[in-house]
């Protein structure tokens, strides 16, 4: 199923350089394909809102305050802030994210223990090829930190400081990587405390462990601090909206996230209870299969169980999420298999089960033997399905714009419409146009010029009538025409305004980032 694990030191071994043609060619092919995807990709609001915060926050303190409304930790936004000191062109963010994706794939291809076939299938699967490379979000840098951790895992035999630093960085990439960082930190702690049982040795002394612990917990503290929303945040219900009631439908929705993460081709509908019930059992089957694969690798198994429980609990209690969120469950499986190959087989778990119930241990052992002989086929099946999903998503993005924001902004520039006061609603769907135009837009929801959108109490939902009233007031006070951008048709009319339809852009994968343009002028007085 796998090849021998490479060490970091092998990068400098001459014999290694004679046999690295496969890795280099594979990385180059990935880089070229994803570059084509990125240059063709029309960014949507979730990509550009962070860029706009970095671009238009009036001070560094204001920048940090704004981040807290985003529901994400610091690192990605700090990177965007530095990029904005160089250029205001959001293409810089895409290139930066492209380099991150290449770095992640390079580490995976060079250092992971998987076979050539498995490496090819993985990197051209949905998450590495599309979701975490073409779409510029903070999840890509989180995956990079996970792969760096796996590649550097052996360093714990000498010092815990490198791994602690990686975990601190990982925790500050996104909420899911915070949970992964906590699980990895917990796993390292258990391994050290029970090192006699696991025949594990390390040269790290108490000062090294203390320093590593301080780095790790500082990273966790900073991440949690940034993730705690302000009191007036309304994003995902703010700080108060959690789901702790026992609900069978919610439970099945949560469990099926395992299937949705591993198998992307056939997925259940969240609105169909029968589908959820069936796919919950299939999800538990996949989970059990994975547990049995790791049965004789107790440390890797501990990590896999701990982090799955964390993420599934968070999914149930707070946020069901999308593929970019629960896709981390698939990355966790890959990471657990990677970490497993640092260890020899251990009978500890089988012996422990045998002490509890001999019959149960025999059933477990039989299950392990079955999985052991079929694990290569299962993993290949998952990887092939991921590949199919990756090809479909990547191809779709080449044909259908992810958002109509870029083509709309280009139309405005080409027709010199940006000289008008631009008003746009619904604000968060208009934000990516502000990013591409590199100028602020008047948002009726906040009744002021802006670019990024913060989900707080200052933002009020408006209807077409409210927008009409604001346009009448603005034209009366400012005596200038308005370019109105709507993510729906504007049906309201007024005898005081001449509203001329200009163009519409409705070819978009994101359903509410389709745009309608209107030129609004004051009707001349007959007197």
N, C-alpha and C positions, 0 to 999 in steps of 0.2 A: 504493500500500500504506500509506503513512503521510502524516501532515501535517507541516508545518514545525515544527521544534523550538522550543519556547518558552524564553525566558530568564527567570531569576529576577526580573530588573528589570521584566518585563512585568506583574508583579503590581500595579505602581503606575502603569501606563499607563491613561489614561481610556478609550482605544479598546478595551483589553482588557476592562474592566469592563462594557462594553456588550454583549460577546459571551460572557460567562461563565455564562449561564443554564444551558446544558447541563451544565457541570461541577458547578454547585451542586446542581441537581436530582438528578443521578446520585449525588453523594456523600450527599445526604439520603436517597435511596431505599436506598442500601447501608446507611447508619447505622440506619435504621428496621428493615430486614429482619434485620440481624445482632443488633440489640438484642433482637428477638423470640427469635432463636436462643439468645442468651446467657442470657436470663431463663428459658428452658425447659430449658437444658442442665444435666444432672446431672454434676458433675465427677468424674473418676476419680483414681486414685492418683498418676499422673504430674503432674497439676495440683496436687493438694492436698499432696503430700509436701513440695514446696518451700515452700508457705505455712506448713506446720507447723514446718519448720526455722526459718523466720523468726519464728514465733510463740513457739516453746518452747525455743529455744537459751538457756541460762542466762546467757550473756555474749556480747559481740561476738567475742571470740577463739574461743569454742566454736562460734559461728555460722559463722565462716570455716572452722574445722576440719570441721564437718559438711558444708559445701558441697563439699569435696574428694571426698566419697564419692558425689556426685551425677553426676559426669562432665560437668559444665558449668562455664563461667566465671562471673564475678561478677555482671554487671550486673542480670540479672533478679532474682536473689536479694536484692541490695541494694535494689532497688525494692520488693520484697515486705517487706523489713525496715522500710522507711520507712512503708509502708502499715499495717503492724502497730502502729506507734506511734500511729496514728490510731484504728484499729478492729480487733477480732479477728474480724470477720465476713468470711469468704472472698469474699462478693459484691463486696467492694471490689476484689479482684484481678480479677474478671471485668469490672467496669466499667473498670478501668485498662487491661486488655488490649483492651477494646472501643475505647477512645480511640486506642490504638496502631494498631489495624486501620484505623480511620477516617483517621488521619494518613497511613498508608501508601497507602491508596487515594486520598486527596486529592492527595498528591504525584504519584502515577501519573497520575491523571486530568488534573491541571492542567499538568504539565510534560513528560510523555512525548510522543514524536512519533507515536504511533499514531492511527489513525482512530477516529472515534466508535464505529463498530461493534466494532472490536477492543478498545477500552477497556471497552465494556459487557460483551463476552464474557469478557474477562480477569477483571474484578473480581467477576463472579458465577460464576467457575470454582471448582473444588474447593478449591484452596489459599487464595485470598484470602477466599472466602465462608465457608468452613467450618474447614479445618484450622488456618489462621493467624488466625482471628478468634473463632470460637465456642469453640475449645479453648484454654484459657489456659496457654500455655507460652512459653518464651523464643525460639521460632522467629519469632514475629510481630515482635518488636523487632529481630531480625536482618534480616528483609525490609525493615523501615522504614529501617534504616541503608543497605541496598543501594540503595533508591530515592532516599534523600537524596544518596548519592554520585553517582548518575547525574544527578540534577537539578543538582548543584553542580559537575559535571565541568569546565565551562568556567573555573572559578576558577583552574585550574592555570596559565593563561596569565599570571596576576599573582602568585600565591602557591600553594605546596603545603601550607601550614599547615592550611587548612580540610579538604582531602581527607585529610591525615594524621590529623587528629583523628577524622574519620568512620571511617577504617579502624581506628584504635585501638579505638574503641567497637565497631565491627562484630566485631572479633576476640574481644571479650569477651562476646558474646551467646550463641554456641554453637559447637561444634567445626566444624560445616560452614561457618559464617561466618568462622571463623578461616582455613580453607582458601581461602575466597573473598577474604578480606582479603589474604592472602599473594599470591594470583594477581593481584589488582588492583595491589598494591604492586610486584610484579615487572613488570607491564605498564607502569606509569608510569615505572619505571626504564629499561626498554628504549626507551621512546619518547623519554626525555630523552637517553640516551646516543647514540642514532642519530637525533637530531632533524633532522640534515641530510638524511637519506634520506627522512624523512617530512614535510619542509617544515614543521616545527613550531617555534614560537617561544614563549618565556616570559620574563617580566620577573623571575622569581624568581632572586635571587643565591645565592651559595654559602652564606651564612648562613641564608637562608630554607630552602634545601634541607637543610642540616645540622639545623636545628631541626625540620623536618618529619620527617626520618629518625629523630631521637631520639624524637619522639612516637610514630611508627609502631612502632619496635622496642620501646619501653617497653610499648605495648599488646600486642604479640605476646608479650613475656616474661611479662607478668602472666597472659595467657590460658593459655599453656603451663604456667606454674607451677600454676594452679588446676586444669588438666585432668589433670596427673600425679596418679594415684591414690595414696592411702596404701598402705603395704606390706601392710596386712591387708585391703584392699578386695577384695571378691569380685564386684563389679559387672562384667558382661560379661567375666568371667575375670580381672579385675584387670589389673595392669600387665604381667603375663607372658604372657598369652594372645593371641598373634598368629598369623596363618595365613600362612606363607611358602612352604608346599609348592605345587608345581605340580599343580593339580587341575582337570580340564576341566569338571566339573560346577559347581564353585565359580566358575570363570571365566564360564561361561554365565549363572549366577545374577547375577553382577556386571554383565555387559553388558546383560542384560535390564532392569536398573534404569533405563536410558535410556527404554526403551519404557514401563515402568511410570510413569515421571515425566511423560512427554509425553501418553501415551494411557491413560486410566484406566478406560475402558469394557470393554476386552478385555485381560486380563492373563494371563500364563502361570503355571502352578503350579510352585513351586520343587521339588516332589517328582516332576515328570514330565520326564525328560531330553529326550524328543522335543520337547515344548513349548518347553523352554529353548533347544534347538538352533535351532528355527525362529525364535523371537522374538529370538534373538541376532542373526541376519541382518537382521531387520526393524529392530532397534535400531541396528545399524551403518548401515543405510540412512538412518534418520532423522538420525543423527550426520553422515553424509556430506552429506546434503542441507543441513544447517545450516552445515557447513563451506563449502560452495559459495555459500550465501547471503552469507557474510561474506568471500568470497575477495578482493574488491577493497577491503576494509576491514582492512588487516593488523593494526592495533592491537587492534581488537575481536576479530579472529580469534585473535590470540595469547592474549588473555584467555580466550576460550571454550575453546581447546584446553588451556591450562594448568590451568584450574580443573576441567575434566572429568577430566583425567588424575589430578589430586589426589584428587578425591572417589571416583573409581572405584578407585583404588589403596587408599584407606582402606576402602572398602566390601569389597574383596577380602580385605585383610589383617586387618581388625578386626571389622567389623560390617556385616552385610547390610542391616539397618535396615528401617524401615517407610516409609509414604508421607510422613510428616512429615520424614523424613531425606533420602531420595533425591529428594523433591520439589524440593529445591534445584537439581537439574539443570534443571528447567523454569524456575525463577526465573532461573537463569544465562542461559538462552536469551533470555529477555525482556530481561535487563540488557544482554547483548551486542548485541542488535538496537537497543536504546536508545542505547548508546554509539557504535554504528556511524554514527549519524546526526549525530555531531559532525564527521565526516570526509568529505572528498570521495573519490571513487573513485581508487584507486591501482593501477598496473600492476606494482608491485614483485614480487609473488609470481608472477604469470604470467611475467614476465621471468626470474625466478630459476629457475623450473621449465624454461623454454625453454633456459637455459644447460646444464642437466643433461641434458635429453632433449627434443628438439623435438617428437617424436610425442606424448610424455606431456603436453606443454604444450597441444597441439591438443585432446587428449582432455579435458583439464581445462577448457579454454576452452569446448568444446562442452557439457560438463556444466554449467558456469556459465550459459551461455546458456539451457539447458533450465530450470535452476532459477530463473533470473531471471524467466522468463515464467510460471512456475508457483508462485512463492513465496507469492503472495497466497492462492492456493487452499489450499496446504499449511498455512499459518499459520492460516487460517480453520478448516480441518478440525480442527487441534489445539485451537484455542480453543473450537469447538463441542463437542468431546468433553469438554473440561474443564468446560464449562458443564453438560452433561448429568450428569457425575459430581458436580458441586457441588449441583445440584438434588436428586439422589438422596440424597446424604449428608445434606444439610440437612433434607430432608423426613423421612428415617429418624430423625433425632435428635429431631424433633418428636413422632414416633409412639412410638418405642422409646427408653426412657432409655439414655443412654450407659453409665451405671452405676446399680446399685440403691442406691448409698450414700445419696443424698439422701432417698429415700422410706423407707429403713430408719431413718435418723436421725430423720426426722419422726415415724415410728411410735413410736420410743422416747420422744421428747419428749411426744407426745400422750398416751401411756399411763403417763407418769411412771415409766418404767423406768430412767431415768438415775441414780436414787438408789441403785441397786444397784452393787456392784463389777462393772464390765464387763470381760469377758475375750473376746478375739477372735483367731481364727486362720483363715487364714494371715495373718501380721501385715501384710505390705505391701498385701494386698487389703482389710484392715480400716481402714487409715490414713485413707482419705477419710471414713469414718464419724466418726472422731475430729475431723476438720476441721469437719464439719457440726454435731457435738454441742458443739464447743468445750470438750472435756474429754479427759483422758488415758484410755487403755484398757490393761489388762494384756495383754501379749503373751507367750504361752507360749514363743515362740522365743527371747526374750531374758530371760524370767522376771522381768519388772519392768513397772511402769507406763510408758507412753510414748505418743507420738503419731506422729512421723515414724519412718521405718525406714531404718537405715543397713545396707548390705550389707557386713558385715565378719565377722571370725571370732567375734565375740561372739554372733552370731545362729546358732542351731542349728535345723535342721529337726526338727519333732516330728510324731508320729502321734497318733491318738485316744487310745491308751493313755497316752502321756506327758501329754496334756492332762488326762485323768481323774485321774492321780496328783497333778498340780499343783492341781486343783480340790479334791481331798480334803484336801490339806495346808492350802490357803488357808482353807477353811471351818472346819477344825479350829482353826487359829490365830486367824483373824479373827472367827469366829462370825457370818458374814453370808452372805446369799444371793448368788449370782452370776448375772448375765445373760450367757449365753454366745452369742457371735455367731460363726458358722462360714460359710465360703464353700463348704461342702459339707454334706451331711447327717452328723450326728454319730451314729454307730451304736453306740459303746461304752456299756456300762451297768455299774453297780456297785450292790451291795446297800447300800452306805453312803450313796448319794446318790439323791435323787428328781429325775429330769430330765424336766421338762415342756416339751413342744414348744409354742411360742407362735404363731409365724407364719413364713412364708417369703416372700422377695421375689426372684423368678427372672426378671423381665422386664428384661433388661440386654443391651446390645450387647457389652460386655466380658464374655467367657464366664466368667471366674473372679471377677467382682464381683457374684455372686448370693448372697443371704444367707439363713441359717436361724437363727432365734432360739429359745433355750431358757432357761428359768428353772431354776436348779440349787439345790436345798436339801438340807440334811442330813436323813437319815432319823432320826426320833426313836428314842431307845433304848427298848426294851420294859421294861427294868428301871426 
